[in-house]
């Protein structure tokens, strides 16, 4: 079931305030979808389709933007170059340093892929952010941390890196607490919070937006409920605008933290 399916069910059943059906609040059921098709034990669902469409949109747009690059950019190329320069000059170089340019393609792809998946929440028909399913943020974190640890081990060695993340000049008795905390940070806390931050924001945003969308329909009637329905409709517009900000912000936060972690793999320490 999805938010769209819930709204369609309400429309078909004529469920409104005073009809005796009660308010059908969104729930976890809105995040589970019937398979589009199945092959053996593999089930292809709507969130998977949204993720593939998001990747395709990013690839097609930037291929179109740079297929015939001109010295003086115009149109799509101008937008593409602005996006590239933003990732390079605001994220890669400040966070990673001299080696930052080699990671621009990875950070660039990561940012726009996550942003596109987030934006699907407000696109008609799609109306669902794939990143509200924790598997998608988790897959992005896995890519980030494979890159992070590969460079950390390559540049400093596994134990050398773990040694360098410990601050220097700290009293010995503090080290008893500090060493396990710092190791827990780089091994568990950072990847976990990176994943949950994106997932939780998109999950909560979708639930909130779905609640007011359903409430707008449910409260619409010839009675006083119409007044509340109008207020709920205004909230849908406001929350949609707010979600657009959050969608871009969460893609930015995920990407800048990725760049920061990669930078730490080159030069760990405080």
N, C-alpha and C positions, 0 to 999 in steps of 0.2 A: 504494500500500500504506500502511496506517496501523498504529498499535500495536494497535488492536482487531483488525484483520485478521490481524496476525501471531499474536496470542494465539489466534484462532479456528483458524488453520492448525495451530498446535501442538496444540490440543485435538483436532482432527480426525485428525491424524496420529499421536497418541499419543507424541509426541517427549518423552522424559524422559532423565534421567541414566542412562547405561548402555545406552541403546537403540541407540547407535552413530550417532545423527544429529548430534551436536555441538551446542554451545550457539549458538542463533540470535541473536546480539547485535543490538540495534537499530542502524540505520545511517541515512544520509541518505535511503534509500528510504522511511523512515517519515514523511518530510515531503512526499512527492509522492503525489497522489491521482488516481485515475481520474475523469474529468469526470462529474458527475451528469447534465448534458446539454450539448450543444454546438449553437451556432447559427453556422454558417459557421466563421470562425476563432476565435470566442469560446467558451471552455470554462468552464462554471460548476462549481466544485469545492467540496469540503467546507469548506475554510477561508473561502471567500467566504460560504457559507451560515452558518457560525458567526459571522462578522462582522455579517451582516445580522440574525441572531437576537439578537446582543448589543445592537445598536442598537435593535431592536424592544423588547427586554426593558426597557432603560433608559427608552425613550419611554413605554411602557405603564405602567410602575410609577409614574413621576413624574406622568403624566397622572392616574392613579388617585389618587395622593396629594394632588394639588392641584385636583381637579375641583370639589370643593365645600369650599373652605378655611373653617375655623372659627377664631374668635378664640383659643380654647384648643385647640391641636392635639392630636389623638389618633391612635393607630394609624399608618397609612402616612403621614399628613401629618406626624406628629411625626418619623418617620425622615427624610422628605424635607427638612424644615426643618433638622434637625441636619446633614444633608449639605450643604445650601446655606450655612448659617452657617459650617460648617467651611471650605469653599472661600473664602468671602468674608473671614472674620476671620483665618484662618491662612495663606492663600496670596495672595489678590488684594490686599488692603489693605497688608499688610506689604511685599510685593515690588514693587508698582506705585505705591502712594501714593494721592493724591487721585483719580486716574483709575481706580483699581482696580475700583470697582463696575461700571463699564460692561463690564468683561471677565469678570465673574463667570459669566454664561451660557456663554461660550465655555470657560472653565476647568472649570466644573461639568460640561458635556457631555463634555469631553475626558477628565476624570478617570474618570467612571463608565463611559464607553465602553471605555476601555483596561482598566479593572478587570474589566468584564464579559467582555471577550475573554480576559483572563488566566485568569479563573475557569473558563472552559470546559474547561481542562485536567483538572479534577477532577470534572467533571459526567459521569455515566454516558452512554454512547452518543456524546456529543460527544468527550470525552477528547482534546482537542487545543486548545492555545492559538493562536488566529489570529496573535497577535503574534510567534510563533516563525517566521513567514514574513516576511522582511524587508520585503516590499512594504507591509505594514500599518503598522509603525512609520514607514516612509518617508513614507507618505501623511499621517500625523499630524504629522510634522516639516515637511512642505510647508505644511500649514495654519498651523502655528506660525510658520514663517519668512516666509510671506506677510504675516501680521499684524505680525510684528516689523519687517520692512523697510518696510512701508507706513507704520507710525507713525514709524519713525526718519526716513524721508525727509520725511514730512509735518511733523514737529516740528522737525527740525534740518537737513534737506537731506542729500542723499547724501554729499557731500564734507564737509559740516559734521559729520555723524555720525562719519565716518571720522577726522576731526581730533580730535573730542572723546574718542574711545576711547583716545587716546594719553595716558599719564600726564604730568602737568606736573612741573616741578622736577627733571627727569632730565638728567644730563650729556649734551652733544651727541654724544659718541662712543658712548654707550649707545643713542641713538636709531637708529643704523644697524642695530642688531639688533632693537630694540624695535618699531619701526614695522612691519616686515613680519610680525613675530610676532603683534602685536595685530590687524593686518588679516587675517591668516590665521585667527586665532581667530574673529573675527566672521563671516567669509565661508565658512569651510570646517570648522574644528575643532568649533565648537559644534554645528552641525546634524548632523555626522557622529557625534559621540559621543552626542548625544541619541538618535539612531536606533539605533546599535549597542548602547548600554547596555540598552535595553528588549529588543531582538531577542536579544542574546547570553544574557541571564539567562533568558528564557523558553525559548530553544532548549536551553540546558544543563539546565535543570530538567526539561524534558520527556524528554530523553535519559536522565537519571539515574533518573527515576521509571519510565520504560519498561523500563530495564535490570533493576530489581528486581522489577517485575511479571512480566516474562518469566522471570526466574530463579526466582521462587516456583513457577511452574508446572513449569518444567524440572526442578527439583530434587526435586519431589514424587514419591516412590516408596516402596516398602516397605523400602528399604535405609536406610543412614545418611544418605542424601540428604534424607530427610524432616526431619531435625534442622536442616539448613542451609536448607531451604525455610521452616521456621518462623521462623528468623532473618531471612530475606529478607522474609517477610510483615510482620514487625515493622517492618523498614526502610521498607516501602511506607507503612505507617501514619504513621511518623515523618516521612518525606519529604513525604507529603501535607499534614501539618500545617505543615511548614516552607514548602512551596510556597504555601500559603494566605497566609502572612506575606509572602513574596516578591512574590506577585501584587499585593497591596495596596500594598506598599512601592514597587514599580516604577511603578505608576500614580501614586503620590504624588510620586516623584522626577521623573517626566516632567512632571507638571503644575506643580510648584514651580519647575522650571527654565524652563518656558515663561513663567510669571509673572515670573521674574527677567529673562528676555530682553526681555519687553515693557516691564518697568520701565526697563531700560537704554535702550530706544528713546526713552523720554521724557527721560531724564537720563543720558546717557552720561558716562563719566568714572570716575576712581578716587579 
